[in-house]
Amino acid sequence: MSQLFSPLTLRGLTLRNRTVVAPMCQYTSQHGFANDWHFVHLGRFAQGGFGLVILEATGVLPEARISYGDLGLWDDAQIEPLARIVDFLHAEGAAAGIQLAHAGRKAATPIAWRHGFDESEDDKVKYAFETWVPVAPSAIAHNANPSFQTPTALDTAGIKRTIQGFADAAIRAEKAGFDTVEIHAAHGYLINQFLSPLANHRTDEYGGSRENRMRFLLEVTDAVRAVWPEQKPLLVRISATDGVEGGWTIEDSVVLASELKSHGVDVVHVSSGGFDGASIKPRALYQVELSAEVRKAGIKTIAVGLITEPRDAEEILEKGEADLIALARGALEDPNWPIHAHHVLDGAEYDLWPKQARARMRDKDRALGIRQ
Ligand SMILES: Cc1cc2nc3c(=O)[nH]c(=O)nc-3n(C[C@H](O)[C@H](O)[C@H](O)COP(=O)(O)O)c2cc1C
């Protein structure tokens, strides 16, 4: 059996294999609620054999959303439609995770496929349009594009309220039945803004030295870990490097990963970038080396970023560069990616096909002489 399709146990959670669906914003919620789009989009990945499906960046507070279309978990009423999705993922053999997020100064931006805020007045009603002034470590806009407002700098009370927002959202995630939560500390969003000297110009205990810039994330981690069940794993997604001169570096990430481990984090999901001017050039497997570096801190990692070939995924695990393999666009392209990868790596194994299809797919492949 390949490593990719061997189970992995994290605390009390056993994943059926090492394949993960990376979080993907859908900008398709109203007032933060999950709906049928999310149910079908996510359910398909469980039917396709993924081990862990991580739901998109989910605002822990209303002002935490990247756009008015983001999922949210700031209200108990938002639990129920998420629980329906979790139940389906479980019924199809996948574990369910959710990314708890705060966009900071990159909040209240237009929905990705719109040309700025081009909604008509009718659209605004139809799509539950909302806007607000974002918050951030410092009152500096992400860039000069009018999509990004100048944020209000969080005061100490605002920081405490935000940390509480993460903890309260984790409690709701537990009520919805999720197996894991992933704290979103990547891609230039709020936590990444605290980590990076590019966005954090504070002079209090949350700014200045690396230790001070890490404080917000470590306090969020402690608050979430305190309410998240002991037997359930906790994930953190980081941008291992900003890829910008004077920004957060891979060396910083190795120090951070070791801190996260001592604060009860089980897995670091290793991404990169999120600030303007990044020199990172996406190419096949481009973030795997960052995962390998972070893993040297003695913590498990998820590698992500243009991983599409099953044999590449297996080699990453064999070489000890990561413990899990995540796909985002590759999963959109082929929601059955694990089923197909399992055939490539392990031959005539049909166990990942849903029972409704398993025997028929074997018959088809035998008839065509594809595999016995
Ligand atoms: C449609 C889409 C939405 C995304 N939304 C999120 C998100 O909510 N949170 C996040 O951390 N990354 C998000 N990402 C980044 C992916 O999780 C992933 O890291 C990136 O696409 C690289 O992986 P890939 O090459 O397999 O697509 C998104 C990517 C896509 C394509």
The ligand as an SDF file (V2000), in Angstrom:
LIG
                    3D

 31 33  0  0  0  0  0  0  0  0999 V2000
  -11.0800   28.9380   -5.5330 C   0  0  0  0  0  0  0  0  0  0  0  0
  -10.0190   29.0460   -4.4860 C   0  0  0  0  0  0  0  0  0  0  0  0
  -10.3220   29.5520   -3.2310 C   0  0  0  0  0  0  0  0  0  0  0  0
   -9.3490   29.5880   -2.2160 C   0  0  0  0  0  0  0  0  0  0  0  0
   -9.6910   29.9610   -0.9440 N   0  0  0  0  0  0  0  0  0  0  0  0
   -8.8230   29.7930    0.0650 C   0  0  0  0  0  0  0  0  0  0  0  0
   -9.2360   29.8950    1.4100 C   0  0  0  0  0  0  0  0  0  0  0  0
  -10.4190   30.0500    1.7220 O   0  0  0  0  0  0  0  0  0  0  0  0
   -8.2960   29.7650    2.3690 N   0  0  0  0  0  0  0  0  0  0  0  0
   -6.9790   29.5110    2.0740 C   0  0  0  0  0  0  0  0  0  0  0  0
   -6.1500   29.4150    2.9900 O   0  0  0  0  0  0  0  0  0  0  0  0
   -6.5780   29.3600    0.8030 N   0  0  0  0  0  0  0  0  0  0  0  0
   -7.4630   29.4510   -0.1920 C   0  0  0  0  0  0  0  0  0  0  0  0
   -7.0770   29.1770   -1.4750 N   0  0  0  0  0  0  0  0  0  0  0  0
   -5.7170   28.6740   -1.7370 C   0  0  0  0  0  0  0  0  0  0  0  0
   -5.7330   27.1450   -1.7710 C   0  0  0  0  0  0  0  0  0  0  0  0
   -6.1450   26.5950   -0.5410 O   0  0  0  0  0  0  0  0  0  0  0  0
   -4.3470   26.5620   -2.1510 C   0  0  0  0  0  0  0  0  0  0  0  0
   -3.4310   26.8500   -1.1480 O   0  0  0  0  0  0  0  0  0  0  0  0
   -3.8270   27.0950   -3.4880 C   0  0  0  0  0  0  0  0  0  0  0  0
   -4.8400   27.1280   -4.4730 O   0  0  0  0  0  0  0  0  0  0  0  0
   -2.6690   26.2280   -4.0070 C   0  0  0  0  0  0  0  0  0  0  0  0
   -3.0750   24.8940   -4.1570 O   0  0  0  0  0  0  0  0  0  0  0  0
   -3.4680   24.2770   -5.6230 P   0  0  0  0  0  0  0  0  0  0  0  0
   -2.3000   24.5430   -6.5190 O   0  0  0  0  0  0  0  0  0  0  0  0
   -3.6790   22.8110   -5.3520 O   0  0  0  0  0  0  0  0  0  0  0  0
   -4.6900   24.9790   -6.0910 O   0  0  0  0  0  0  0  0  0  0  0  0
   -8.0260   29.1700   -2.5070 C   0  0  0  0  0  0  0  0  0  0  0  0
   -7.7090   28.7060   -3.7950 C   0  0  0  0  0  0  0  0  0  0  0  0
   -8.6900   28.6190   -4.7700 C   0  0  0  0  0  0  0  0  0  0  0  0
   -8.3220   28.0480   -6.1230 C   0  0  0  0  0  0  0  0  0  0  0  0
  1  2  1  0
  2  3  1  0
  2 30  2  0
  3  4  2  0
  4  5  1  0
  4 28  1  0
  5  6  2  0
  6  7  1  0
  6 13  1  0
  7  8  2  0
  7  9  1  0
  9 10  1  0
 10 11  2  0
 10 12  1  0
 12 13  2  0
 13 14  1  0
 14 15  1  0
 14 28  1  0
 15 16  1  0
 16 17  1  0
 16 18  1  0
 18 19  1  0
 18 20  1  0
 20 21  1  0
 20 22  1  0
 22 23  1  0
 23 24  1  0
 24 25  2  0
 24 26  1  0
 24 27  1  0
 28 29  2  0
 29 30  1  0
 30 31  1  0
M  END
$$$$
